[in-house]
């Protein structure tokens, strides 16, 4: 019996090496380890797999349970490097559609304006006219996350059709890195957030434990007129969308006469975060059904709201999530992933 088991395992290992999977890659894959390799030369920050990434050990994980993805699932391939005082990540996953049309204003035949909506959205659950997003969540001080991963912080129901996020006990905190393609990704940032133990309260804490790191400026706001009947600002030249975001520094006063019925105007105004909330930079690209992103951050930020990679000898527990044109109904990886340094 032992012999019949050993031979197939040996064949599996040989086959793995034959198709380009090193022993280190197989080992990392089996243990859900993302190994951050040290490199003397930082990688290119343009989203490509340049030569600096050759030493990176890829980790591919399946995320499940997401709205809009075929079968609710896709495979996410992660790589990591560190150089000097910074850590770098390369992520790819399949998503058949690039979703950017996030709730624009649409000019009606009678001249009025209406926001595009998901008719099934009962509040904060848009799965039709939204944006693609990607997230990583890192354990800072939650024992249950070390055992269960993301599921330790996800709580269904509780006043919402999709549930709430919060940690199990007082003082427990998670670091949430959230790439929102329309609101932050295309201008080069993740939204740096965190999760604490705050419970849901419809009035006092509608977001439960999910909060944003402090900022000194920037961010995104709805593009809505003072009477809330249409857009307040426009893209340069008052041209119709796309794109579906207006960069704050380039916004122009909205001129209704420039648009015909069916034209669309972005529903959001964006500006890069300054301060703690903007310390994760990213370059994103969607091509031929594949999202690719390279993002980076200081190993040690000094912020109480951030995971600190200050001990390169210990593992760091994390999880990943993919949002395909979904506000909250994301695909996630079951279990716990670990980042280690080499």
N, C-alpha and C positions, 0 to 999 in steps of 0.2 A: 504493500500500500504506500509505504513511504517513497519507494522508488518511482511509482507511477505519478506521484505528485511532484517530485524533484525534477524529473525530465521536462515536463511541460513548463515549469517555472524557468528552467535554464533556457528553453527555446524562446520563451517570452522575453527574457533579458537579451538574448542574442538578437532577436527580431527588433527589439527596441533600439539597440545600438545600430543595427543595420539601417533603420529608417531615420537615423540622425538623432535619436534620443540618447544622451549620455547617461551613464550610471547616476550622476548627480541629479540630472533632470528627473529620472524615474523615481529616485529616492524622495526628492522634493514633492513630486506629484502625489506619491503614495501617502505622504505625511501632511499634505495640505500646507506646505511651507513655501513662502515666497522669500527667496534668498536675495538680499541686497548686496551685490558685489562692489567692492571698492575699485575705483578706477582713477587713474591719474588725470585723465582728460574727461571733463564733463561731456555728456551727449549733446548732440544738436537739439535745439529747442524748437524744432519745426515740425515735429510729429513723425519724422522718418526714423527708420531703424538704421541709423548710421553705424559706422565701425565701432563706436564706443559701446554699443549694445551687444557686441559679439560674445562677450563673456557672461552676459546676464542669463540666468537660468529661468526659462519661462514656466509659469504655473497656470494651468488652464482649469477653471472651475465652472460648473454648470449652475446657472441661476434659474430658479423655477417660480411659478405662481404669478407671473406678471401679466397684466392686461395688454392686449394688442400684439404681443409677440406670438409667432406661430407656436401653438402648443403651450404658450406661456413661458417659453424657455429660450435661452441662448447660452453659448459658451463664451466666457470671458477669459482672455489670456493676459496675464500681468507679468511685467518684468520690473526690476528695480536695480538701481545703481546708487552709490554714494561717492561723492568726491568733495574733499575739503569740508566745509561746514554745511553742505546741502545734501538732500536726498532727492532722487529722481524716480519717476514711475512712467512706464509705457503700458498703455491699455488698449486692447482691441476686442471688439465683439460685433457680431452680425446683427443688423437691424435693417430690414428691407427698405424702410422709408426714412428720409430725413424730415423730421417734424419741426417746423418753425412757425407755423401759422397759429400763434398763441393769442386767441381771443381778440382779433382785430375789429375795428369799427368798419361797418359796411354801409355804403350809401344806398338808400332805398329809392324806389321809383318815384315816390312822392317828395323826395328831397331830404327826408329825415335820415338820421343815422342810428344804427343798431349794432350792439356788440354781438359778435358770433358766439354762440353758446352751445354746449352739449345739452340737448333736451333731457337727458337722463340724469344730469347733475343735480343732486338734491342739496348741494352745499359743499364746496371744497373737494369735489370728486369728478373733475373734468377729464374725460378720456377720449375726446374727439377733436377739440381745437386747442391744443396745448403745445408742449415742447418736449423734446428728448432730454433726458437727464441721466446722470451717473453719480453714484455716491459710494464713499468708503466711510465706515464707522469704526473707530478705534477705542479699545478699552483704556480707560484711565484708572478707574478705581472700583470696578464692579466685579465681585467674585462670581456672580451668576453668568456674566458675559463670558468669562473664561471657560465655563462649562457648556454654555448653550449658544453662544454667539448672539447674532442679532435678535433672535426670538426672545431673549431675556428681556428686551426692552420694548417689545411690541405687544400691545394689549388690544384685543378686538372689542368692538362695541363701545360701551362707555360714552354714549351720546353722539357717536359718529358712525356712519356706515362702514368706515375703514379703520376705526380704532384710534389709538393714541400711542405715543412713544414716551416712556419714562423709565428710569432705573428703579431697582427694587427697594433701596434703602437710603436714608439720609447721608449726604456727602458723596454718594456714588455718582460718577460722571463719565460720559462718553464724548469723544471728539468726533463730530460729524463733518465730513468734507463733502460738499454738495455742488456738483457741476450742473448748472442750469443753462442749457445751450443758448437760449434766446436772451436771458437776463444777465448771465455772467460769462458763459463760455466763449462766445464770439468776441468779447472784449478782453479775454485773456485771464479769467480768474475762476476759481472755485468760490462758492459762498462758504466761509468758514463758520461753522455753527457748533453747538454742543447739546447734549441731552443730560438733564439732571432728574431728580426724583419728584418733581412737581406733578401732582395729580390733576386730571382734567376738571375744570370748572367752567361752565358755559360762559360766565361773566368774567371771573377773575383770571382764569388761565385756560383760554380756549385752545391753546397749542400744547397744553399739558407740559411735559418736560423738555420739549424742543425749543431751543432758544438760539439767538445769534450772538456771536462774539461782538465786543464793542467795536465801533467804527468812529473815525474822525470826519468822514465825508464819503461821498459817493453812494452808490446803491441804485435801486430801481424803484420807480413809482408809476402808478397808473397814469395813462395819458387821457385825462378826462376834463371836459370844460367845467367851468364854475357851476353851470346849471345842470351838469351831468347828463346832457342830452347828446353829446358828441365829443370828438377829440378837441384838445386845446392846442396841441402843437403838431407839426408835420415834419416829414423828411425834407432834406434840402431841395429847394425848388418846388415844394408842395407836390412832389411826385407820389403816385400811389405805391403801396407796398407790393412786392417785397423790397427790401428786407422787412421783417416784422418787429423790429426794434428801432428806436430813435436814440442816437447817442446824444446825451444831454448837451454837450458842447457844440453840437451841430443843429440843434432843433430850430425850427422857424415857426412863427405864428401861423396858425391854421387858416387857410383861405378856402372857404367852401366852394367858391366859384371855379376852382381848378379841377373839380372832380365831377365825374358822371356816375349815373346809377351803376352799381356793381363794383365800383372802385373801393379799395380798402386802405385804411390808415392804421399803422401800428398802435396797439393798445398799451404799449409799455415804453417808458423812457429809462435809459440805463446810463450809468457812469461807473467807472472803476472804484471799488472800495478803497479807502485809505484807512490805515490803522489795523488793528488786530484782525478784523474780519476779512481783510484782503491779502493775507500773507501766503496764499497758495496760488501760484501762477500756472497757467495752462495754455497749450496750443491744441485746438481741436480741428478735426476734419472728418467729413463724411464723404465716402466715395464708393460706388459700386456695391452698395448694401453693407458697408462696413464702417463703423465708427472707430477712429484712431485718435488717441490723445496722449500727449506727453505733459506731465505736470511735475512741479517741483516746489520744495519748501526748505527752510532751514531745519537742520536736525534738531536744534534747540531754539525755540522762539522766546522762551521766558514767560509766556502767557499762562495764566492759571487755567485758561479755557482750552489749551492745546495739549495733545499728547507730546511728551518730550522724549526724543530718541537720544537720551543722554547716557545710556548704558548699552554699548554695542555688543555686549556679551549675553544679553537676555532676549527672549522672544517677546513680540508684541502682538496681541490678539486683535483681529479685525474681521470685518465682513464687507461684502460688496453688494450693490443693488443697481439694477438697470430699469429705467423708466422709459417705455416706448410710447411717447405721446400721451403720457398718463400723469396726472397731478400727484397721485399718491399710490396707486395700485402697481407697485414695483415688483420685479422679479428679484429674488434674493438667494444667497447661497445658504443651504442648510448647514448647520455645524459651525465650527470655528476654524478660521484661517490664522496662520501665524507668520509674522515677518521676522526673519533673523538676518544678522549682518555677517558678512565674510570679507 
